[in-house]
Amino acid sequence: MQRLHRAGLKQAQESVRSEFEQVRLYRCYQPMVVPGLLQIANYTATALESVNDLLGLSGDDVAEAVVERMDRQHVLHRPDARWLFVVEEQVLHHRVCVPDVHRAQLKHLRAVMSYPSVSLGIIPSDVDRPLRWPCEGFAMMEGPGWRKVNVELVSGYLQITTPSELALYRDEFDALAATAVHGAAARALIASAAESLAP
């Protein structure tokens, strides 16, 4: 983590841009926070300020890093790629930012569900899941001739490229996605989370 951010938050965001522009199929599971590609600017700013604090970075380029991440979201409109997201319902409720930002973030999630290349599934907190418990958040990326899984840890990033391990993550994602709700049911969960916020 420190090595990735050694040159600053903006540079770290820029360093992954080309990968996202090459991706043809993206699967992301997140049990804790809104996935980066689905974040609004103020939510991202809070997330990156947290990274700054955790790593004790001396630079002050959060604003520039936010601009870079927001610009990267243009990939969600690419007609040649598919972006599949599955999040736990608790992601909608974690208070990682102030209520106004939280509310705006939830509204944005409803908006991105209408993008033709995006699928957002939400695993309800009360769903029966004896065989598929929540696990670490991960993103599986597939481009022309390459596949990998990125797992973000407190101390750094784990990058997986071994075929047998990639298969495990693909199967795990498919199983988690099978427990998720989509469409109107997912929008209802988002609306419920928004209603739970203090006015």
SEDREN-696694 format. One line per 3 residues: number of its first residue (from 1); their letters; for each residue z, x, y of C-alpha. Coordinates in Angstrom, 1 decimal, m for minus. Layout:
NUM) A) Z X Y | ... $
//
This chain:
1) MQR) 0.0 0.0 0.0 | 1.0 2.7 2.5 | m2.2 4.8 1.6 $
4) LHR) m4.4 1.7 2.2 | m2.8 1.1 5.6 | m2.4 4.8 6.6 $
7) AGL) m5.2 4.5 9.2 | m3.9 1.1 10.4 | m4.2 m2.6 9.6 $
10) KQA) m7.6 m3.0 11.2 | m9.1 m0.2 9.1 | m7.6 m1.6 6.0 $
13) QES) m9.2 m4.9 6.7 | m12.6 m3.3 7.4 | m12.4 m1.2 4.2 $
16) VRS) m12.9 m4.3 2.0 | m15.6 m6.1 4.0 | m18.5 m4.8 2.0 $
19) EFE) m16.9 m6.0 m1.3 | m16.6 m9.5 0.0 | m20.2 m9.4 1.2 $
22) QVR) m21.4 m8.5 m2.3 | m19.2 m10.9 m4.3 | m21.1 m13.6 m6.2 $
25) LYR) m18.1 m15.2 m7.9 | m14.5 m15.0 m6.6 | m11.5 m16.5 m8.3 $
28) CYQ) m8.2 m16.4 m6.6 | m4.8 m17.6 m7.8 | m1.8 m17.5 m5.4 $
31) PMV) 1.7 m18.7 m6.1 | 3.3 m17.8 m2.8 | 1.1 m17.8 0.3 $
34) VPG) m2.2 m19.1 1.5 | m5.0 m16.8 0.3 | m6.3 m14.5 3.0 $
37) LLQ) m9.8 m16.0 3.1 | m8.3 m19.4 3.8 | m5.9 m18.4 6.5 $
40) IAN) m6.1 m19.3 10.2 | m5.6 m16.5 12.8 | m2.0 m17.2 13.6 $
43) YTA) m1.0 m17.4 9.9 | m2.8 m14.1 9.3 | m1.0 m12.5 12.3 $
46) TAL) 2.4 m13.5 10.8 | 1.3 m12.0 7.5 | 0.1 m8.7 8.9 $
49) ESV) 3.2 m8.4 11.2 | 5.2 m8.7 7.9 | 3.2 m5.8 6.4 $
52) NDL) 3.7 m3.8 9.6 | 7.4 m4.3 9.3 | 7.6 m3.7 5.6 $
55) LGL) 5.7 m0.4 5.8 | 7.2 0.7 9.1 | 3.7 1.4 10.5 $
58) SGD) 3.6 3.0 13.9 | 0.3 1.5 15.1 | 0.0 m1.8 16.9 $
61) DVA) m3.4 m3.1 15.8 | m2.4 m6.5 14.4 | m4.6 m8.4 16.8 $
64) EAV) m7.6 m6.3 15.9 | m6.9 m6.7 12.2 | m6.7 m10.5 12.6 $
67) VER) m10.1 m10.5 14.3 | m11.6 m8.5 11.4 | m10.1 m10.8 8.7 $
70) MDR) m11.2 m14.0 10.6 | m14.8 m12.5 10.9 | m14.8 m11.8 7.2 $
73) QHV) m14.4 m15.5 6.5 | m18.1 m16.0 7.2 | m18.6 m15.2 3.5 $
76) LHR) m17.3 m18.6 2.6 | m20.5 m20.1 3.9 | m22.8 m17.9 1.8 $
79) PDA) m25.0 m20.1 m0.4 | m25.3 m17.3 m3.0 | m21.6 m17.1 m3.8 $
82) RWL) m18.9 m19.3 m5.2 | m15.3 m19.1 m4.0 | m12.7 m20.6 m6.3 $
85) FVV) m9.1 m20.9 m5.2 | m6.0 m22.2 m7.1 | m2.6 m22.3 m5.5 $
88) EEQ) 0.8 m23.6 m6.5 | 1.9 m26.6 m4.5 | 4.9 m24.5 m3.2 $
91) VLH) 2.4 m22.5 m1.2 | 2.0 m25.6 1.0 | 5.7 m25.7 1.7 $
94) HRV) 6.8 m22.0 2.1 | 7.9 m21.7 5.8 | 6.4 m18.3 6.5 $
97) CVP) 5.4 m19.3 10.1 | 6.5 m21.6 12.8 | 5.9 m25.4 12.3 $
100) DVH) 2.9 m25.7 14.6 | 1.1 m22.9 12.9 | 2.1 m24.2 9.5 $
103) RAQ) 0.7 m27.6 10.4 | m2.6 m26.1 11.7 | m2.9 m24.0 8.5 $
106) LKH) m2.6 m27.1 6.3 | m5.2 m28.9 8.4 | m7.5 m25.9 7.9 $
109) LRA) m7.1 m26.1 4.1 | m8.3 m29.7 4.2 | m11.3 m28.6 6.2 $
112) VMS) m12.4 m25.7 4.0 | m12.3 m28.1 1.0 | m15.6 m29.5 2.4 $
115) YPS) m17.4 m26.2 2.3 | m20.2 m26.4 m0.3 | m19.3 m23.0 m1.8 $
118) VSL) m15.5 m23.4 m1.9 | m13.3 m25.1 m4.5 | m9.6 m25.5 m3.8 $
121) GII) m7.3 m26.6 m6.6 | m3.5 m27.2 m6.2 | m1.1 m27.1 m9.1 $
124) PSD) 1.5 m29.9 m8.5 | 5.1 m28.7 m8.7 | 5.9 m31.5 m11.2 $
127) VDR) 3.0 m30.9 m13.6 | 3.9 m30.2 m17.3 | 2.9 m26.6 m18.0 $
130) PLR) 4.7 m25.2 m21.1 | 1.9 m22.7 m21.8 | 1.0 m21.5 m18.3 $
133) WPC) 3.8 m20.5 m16.1 | 3.3 m19.2 m12.5 | 2.3 m15.6 m12.6 $
136) EGF) 1.5 m12.9 m10.0 | m1.1 m13.6 m7.5 | m4.5 m12.1 m8.2 $
139) AMM) m8.1 m12.2 m7.1 | m11.0 m11.7 m9.5 | m14.2 m10.5 m7.9 $
142) EGP) m17.7 m10.3 m9.4 | m20.7 m8.7 m7.8 | m24.0 m7.3 m9.0 $
145) GWR) m23.1 m5.1 m11.9 | m19.3 m4.9 m11.2 | m16.2 m6.9 m11.8 $
148) KVN) m12.6 m6.3 m11.0 | m9.2 m7.9 m10.4 | m7.0 m7.0 m7.5 $
151) VEL) m3.2 m7.7 m7.7 | m1.1 m7.2 m4.6 | 2.4 m5.8 m5.1 $
154) VSG) 5.2 m5.0 m2.7 | 4.5 m1.3 m3.1 | 0.7 m1.3 m3.4 $
157) YLQ) m2.4 m2.8 m5.0 | m3.2 m2.8 m8.6 | m6.9 m2.7 m9.4 $
160) ITT) m8.1 m3.7 m12.9 | m11.5 m3.0 m14.3 | m10.9 m2.7 m18.1 $
163) PSE) m13.0 m5.4 m19.8 | m10.2 m6.6 m22.1 | m7.8 m7.0 m19.2 $
166) LAL) m10.5 m8.7 m17.0 | m10.9 m11.2 m19.8 | m7.2 m11.9 m19.8 $
169) YRD) m7.2 m12.7 m16.1 | m10.3 m14.8 m16.4 | m8.7 m16.8 m19.2 $
172) EFD) m5.5 m17.1 m17.2 | m7.3 m18.3 m14.1 | m9.3 m20.9 m16.2 $
175) ALA) m6.0 m22.2 m17.7 | m4.3 m22.4 m14.4 | m7.3 m24.1 m12.8 $
178) ATA) m7.2 m26.7 m15.6 | m3.6 m27.7 m14.5 | m4.7 m28.1 m10.8 $
181) VHG) m5.8 m31.2 m9.0 | m8.8 m31.2 m6.7 | m10.4 m33.5 m4.2 $
184) AAA) m8.5 m36.5 m3.0 | m5.4 m35.6 m5.1 | m5.3 m32.1 m3.6 $
187) RAL) m5.7 m33.5 0.0 | m2.8 m35.9 m0.7 | m0.6 m33.0 m1.6 $
190) IAS) m1.6 m31.2 1.6 | m0.9 m34.3 3.7 | 2.5 m34.7 2.1 $
193) AAE) 3.4 m31.1 3.0 | 2.3 m31.7 6.6 | 4.4 m34.9 6.8 $
196) SLA) 7.5 m32.9 5.6 | 7.3 m30.7 8.7 | 9.5 m31.5 11.6 $
199) P) 7.5 m33.0 14.5 $
//
